[in-house]
Amino acid sequence: MLDRLPVEIVERIVAKIPDTDLIAASKVDSVWWQEVRQEAYKRWKNYATTIGHVQALGKPFEKGNIDWISFEDVNDFYKRWIDRLTEDQLYIMEKMLRNGMVVDPQERETIEHALSEQRWGGDPWGLEVV
């Protein structure tokens, strides 16, 4: 039944699927695979944009013009936020890679490098959050 739905309905359903279940939906048929791939790329880009915005929010605190206790509290929250967004982004990227959704060799290399950095406890994006 799922393989007979109009593309517009599939798009709306796929947009509501959580990250953890997204790639599994690609197994229905080729229409679902394409929609899941597009949604995964969209989420990948959204995570990257959000990480950039969060990183920009942290810039004022790098200047050292706030008291130390506030800095530690804000920096801990900021680091956890960046780490969570990075984990979520890497999860999507890894699932895309493992399911043949990444065809660009440069994107494949970027994902493999980021996953390797993460596995070894590094900073995949070079954000150098203190």
Salt bridges, closest charged atoms under 4 A:
ASP19 OD1 - ARG43 NH1 2.73
GLU39 OE1 - LYS42 NZ 3.55
GLU39 OE2 - ARG43 NE 2.84
GLU62 OE1 - LYS59 NZ 3.85
ASP83 OD2 - LYS79 NZ 3.16
ASP88 OD1 - ARG84 NE 3.13
GLU94 OE2 - ARG98 NH2 3.78
GLU94 OE2 - ARG119 NH2 3.17
